[in-house]
Amino acid sequence: AQKVTQAQTEISVVEKEDVTLDCVYETRDTTYYLFWYKQPPSGELVFLIRRNSFDEQNEISGRYSWNFQKSTSSFNFTITASQVVDSAVYFCALSEPPGTSYGKLTFGQGTILTVHP
Amino acid sequence: DTAVSQTPKYLVTQMGNDKSIKCEQNLGHDTMYWYKQDSKKFLKIMFSYNNKELIINETVPNRFSPKSPDKAHLNLHINSLELGDSAVYFCASSQGFEGYGYTFGSGTRLTVV
């Protein structure tokens, strides 16, 4: 069965620091999809990235970057030069092959990030 | 234009009541989901519909009954509400099962008193 672990329950940083949120997953399949979502204090779930298991290229989007390493089953998320607006709960999620999971997302426990001014 | 909209945003009700939460998506997606977020922020899938057909039904009490009148709507009806049903319920949609465009609604905070 699939599992997602976000070992960091809470992280606290000061503005402009870089911060990395860890995500480790377990799956028996070779085809799967990984996601990151942000949940700000207002409560909505904001999509950040979707990555399929065959694409191991790292991705950068502005201050956000993602490091996908199949060898260690990790999909870590780094925020460079953090800002107060980055304060939120961040979730990593896994979806297994469409024929078995039918789009179901298995979420990690979430990491609460607090960025202090 | 809201992509996935849920109503109501807040719902406070007494134990034993029956209530419904509505969800509509205007993204043209063919798959819709209900997720529950508990007090510890843990998110877990409850149901999924594809083209109006139920395809995922996790271990959820049968007091919870989803209904999909068409591809764009997925409603959640809850009978005989219990204190433990208090949570935030999120509707989501995607195109197919590969997670394209996986979008969540803003959530419905249900409080049972």
Contacts between the chains, C-beta under 8 A, distances in Angstrom:
chain1	res1	chain2	res2	distance
A	33	B	98	6.4
A	33	B	99	4.7
A	35	B	99	6.8
A	35	B	102	6.8
A	37	B	104	7.5
A	39	B	41	7.6
A	43	B	88	6.8
A	43	B	106	6.8
A	43	B	107	5.4
A	43	B	109	7.6
A	44	B	104	6.9
A	44	B	105	7.9
A	44	B	106	4.5
A	44	B	107	6.5
A	45	B	90	6.4
A	45	B	92	8.0
A	45	B	104	4.0
A	45	B	107	7.6
A	47	B	102	6.5
A	47	B	103	6.5
A	47	B	104	7.6
A	50	B	99	5.6
A	50	B	100	7.6
A	50	B	102	6.9
A	52	B	98	7.7
A	89	B	41	5.9
A	91	B	43	6.7
A	93	B	43	7.9
A	95	B	97	7.9
A	95	B	98	7.7
A	95	B	99	5.0
A	98	B	96	6.7
A	98	B	97	3.3
A	98	B	98	5.2
A	99	B	97	7.6
A	101	B	97	6.9
A	102	B	31	7.7
A	102	B	48	5.8
A	102	B	50	6.9
A	102	B	55	4.8
A	102	B	56	5.5
A	102	B	97	5.1
A	103	B	31	5.3
A	103	B	33	7.0
A	103	B	48	6.2
A	103	B	50	7.9
A	103	B	56	7.9
A	103	B	94	5.4
A	103	B	96	7.3
A	103	B	97	4.1
A	103	B	98	7.5
A	103	B	99	6.2
A	103	B	102	7.6
A	104	B	33	7.7
A	104	B	45	5.0
A	104	B	48	6.4
A	104	B	56	5.6
A	105	B	35	7.7
A	105	B	43	7.7
A	105	B	45	6.6
A	105	B	99	7.5
A	105	B	102	7.1
A	106	B	45	8.0
A	107	B	42	7.2
A	107	B	43	4.3
A	107	B	44	7.3
A	109	B	40	7.8
A	109	B	41	7.5
A	109	B	42	6.2
A	110	B	41	5.0
A	110	B	42	7.5
A	110	B	43	7.9
